Amino acid sequence: MRDSVRRPWIVGVSGASGTPYAASVIRALLAAGEDVDLVVSRASRLTLLDETGHPFRDAHWREDLRRWLARGADGSPDAYDVAVPEPGSRTGSVPDAPGTVRYWPAGDLAAGPSSGSYPARGMIVVPASTASVAGIALGLSKDLLQRTASVTLKERRPLVVAVRETPLNGQTLRHLVTLDEAGAVVLPASPAFYAGAAQIQELVDFVAGRALDALGVPHDLYRRWEGELGGAQRQS
């Protein structure tokens, strides 16, 4: 049974390459019945356009998000059938219903998630660019994504930073250590191969699944290690 007060997970999407990671995380959160508040940075709109061929617009965000979430990591335009319910579209007494989505423009520093009194469960930044990592580590709050991450840290809520860059220079490594010391989970977007992935989507889902593990959200995005060598090959 859901809480009577909506308490979403906040998903921040920065300008790093890796929009399929964000799509996988959002789909899994909604499938788990979790509510989502979405913040898409200005830079990430360019990445989305480049990686998917489609824009992400404030005035048409629900339509654009639905198209984005339907897209597979291999570029298939209709790989998933995903609903994007809005807050108030279902009640907390409905079991197994999908979560809802609320969108906040990145330039809106007066948005709900900018305040510690806003009821949120925590936040994941996926993918996290080195610029967003630096801004969060230094507490710059240059946009709503950075501000919300700073609020998440000060309120001692879970923060996962799925950094997507290689190689990493010393400055970024120091920023990541700062985030770790502040209580964030630093989660490089590094897929593993022991789960027997045969498709690009499975590699993407592994990273998304590990991020959700850090938040404590149940999912079935990848085959877990069970201490048996060759298990993935025998199940394939």
Residue pairs with C-beta under 8 A, 6 or more apart in sequence:
1 92
1 93
1 95
2 33
2 92
2 93
2 94
3 92
4 92
5 119
6 35
6 87
6 100
6 119
7 35
7 119
7 120
7 121
8 34
8 35
8 36
8 37
8 99
8 100
8 102
8 120
8 121
9 29
9 34
9 35
9 36
9 37
9 120
9 121
9 122
9 123
9 124
9 215
9 217
10 36
10 37
10 38
10 39
10 113
10 120
10 122
10 123
10 124
10 148
10 152
11 22
11 25
11 26
11 29
11 36
11 37
11 38
11 39
11 123
11 124
11 126
12 39
12 41
12 123
12 124
12 125
12 126
12 128
12 132
12 145
12 148
12 149
13 19
13 22
13 38
13 39
13 40
13 41
13 44
13 48
13 125
13 126
13 127
13 145
14 41
14 43
14 44
14 125
14 127
14 128
14 129
14 131
14 132
14 145
15 41
15 42
15 43
15 44
15 46
15 47
15 129
15 131
15 132
16 44
16 47
16 127
16 128
16 129
16 130
16 132
16 163
16 164
16 165
17 47
17 51
17 127
17 164
18 126
18 127
18 162
18 164
18 189
19 44
19 47
19 48
19 51
19 52
19 68
19 127
20 51
20 71
20 72
20 73
20 201
20 204
21 126
21 127
21 162
21 164
21 189
21 204
21 207
21 208
21 211
22 126
22 127
23 68
23 69
23 71
23 73
24 73
24 201
24 204
24 205
24 207
24 208
24 221
25 124
25 126
25 208
25 211
25 212
26 36
26 38
26 65
26 69
26 101
27 69
27 80
27 82
28 208
28 209
28 212
28 217
28 219
28 221
29 36
29 99
29 212
29 217
30 36
30 82
30 83
30 84
30 85
30 98
30 99
30 101
31 98
31 219
32 99
32 217
32 218
32 219
33 96
33 97
33 98
33 99
34 99
34 121
34 217
35 87
35 99
35 100
35 101
35 102
36 99
36 100
36 101
36 102
37 101
37 102
37 103
37 104
37 112
37 113
37 120
38 61
38 65
38 101
38 102
38 103
38 104
39 103
39 104
39 106
39 111
39 113
39 144
39 145
39 148
40 48
40 56
40 61
40 103
40 106
41 106
41 132
41 143
41 145
42 106
42 107
42 143
43 129
43 131
44 56
45 55
45 56
48 54
48 55
48 56
48 68
49 55
49 56
52 67
52 68
52 71
54 64
54 67
54 68
55 64
56 64
56 65
56 68
57 64
58 103
58 105
61 103
62 84
62 86
62 101
62 103
65 84
65 101
65 103
66 82
66 83
66 84
67 77
69 80
69 82
69 84
70 77
70 78
70 79
70 80
70 81
70 82
71 77
71 78
71 79
71 80
72 79
72 80
72 201
73 199
73 200
73 201
73 203
73 204
74 199
74 200
74 201
79 201
83 98
84 101
85 98
85 99
85 100
85 101
86 100
86 101
86 102
87 100
87 102
88 100
89 100
90 97
90 100
104 111
104 112
104 113
104 144
105 111
105 144
106 143
106 144
106 145
107 143
107 144
108 114
108 144
109 141
109 143
109 144
109 147
111 144
112 118
113 120
113 123
113 144
113 147
113 148
113 151
114 144
114 147
114 148
114 151
115 151
116 151
116 154
116 155
118 151
120 152
120 157
121 157
121 158
121 215
122 152
122 157
122 158
122 159
122 160
122 215
123 148
123 149
123 152
123 157
123 158
123 159
123 160
124 159
124 160
124 161
124 162
124 211
124 215
125 132
125 136
125 145
125 149
125 159
125 160
125 161
125 162
126 160
126 162
126 189
126 208
126 211
127 162
127 163
127 164
127 189
128 161
128 162
128 163
128 164
129 164
129 165
130 163
130 165
130 168
130 172
130 175
132 145
132 146
132 149
133 161
133 163
133 172
133 175
133 176
133 179
134 140
134 171
134 172
134 175
135 141
135 142
135 143
135 146
136 146
136 149
136 150
136 153
136 161
136 179
136 184
137 175
137 176
137 178
137 179
137 182
138 175
139 150
140 146
141 147
141 150
149 159
149 161
152 158
152 159
153 159
153 182
153 183
153 184
156 183
158 185
158 214
158 215
158 216
159 179
159 183
159 184
159 185
160 184
160 185
160 187
160 211
160 214
160 215
161 176
161 179
161 184
161 185
161 186
161 187
162 187
162 188
162 189
162 207
162 211
163 172
163 176
163 186
163 187
163 188
163 189
164 188
164 189
165 172
168 176
176 186
179 186
180 186
185 214
187 207
187 210
187 211
187 214
189 207
190 207
191 197
191 203
191 204
191 206
191 207
192 206
194 225
194 232
195 202
195 206
195 222
195 223
195 224
195 225
195 232
196 202
196 223
196 231
196 232
196 233
196 235
196 236
197 203
197 206
197 222
198 236
202 222
205 221
205 222
206 221
206 222
208 219
208 221
209 219
209 221
209 222
210 222
212 218
212 219
212 221
223 231
223 232
223 235
